[in-house]
Amino acid sequence: MTTRTVAVLVGSLRKGSFNRAIAEALAELSPPNVKYRFVEIGDLPYYNQDDEPNPSAEWVGFRDQIRSADAVLFVTPEYNRSVPAVLKNAIDVGSRPYGRSVFDGKPGAVVSVTAGGLGAFGANHHLRQSLVFLNVPTLQREAYISGAGTLFGENGELKEETRKFLADYAKAFADWIETIVRARTPEPA
């Protein structure tokens, strides 16, 4: 079976981020033919179209990392019923210049994580709106993770029911990636 690479974008920059911990758990629990590669977004300069003729090294590196991946996983907290600015900026950097988006056609998935009670529902759906425009076929299985602070034991390990949920989600995403890749691969003549 072919190994697939997933670029992981985490919308929280906080040290000790629940979002980062959930993304790392998904990577650990994923089927062996899927490898997760974290793409850091905290140091990306803000997108400005005026800079496009001479893109920064950070923009070029980011775009190359997404372009070389088979799929993209977005893990996000919710800020003001939307995604954090750092994640939106990464999406803007990767989707420009217009018509040359590095996200185009890549299978994607969205996981939203919060210590609160709504599972970052607003951020999840707001992000999905952007992904429709970017032609990212997104896994329809939703993952809203609430009460993130209560999902870990004393030593930082995930509780068993959360591990099971994430393992099931990782398997569904792996299957989704294969479905989309096969659909986009021409049949041999």
Order of alpha helices (4+ residues) and beta strands (2+ residues): beta-alpha-beta-alpha-beta-alpha-beta-alpha-beta-alpha
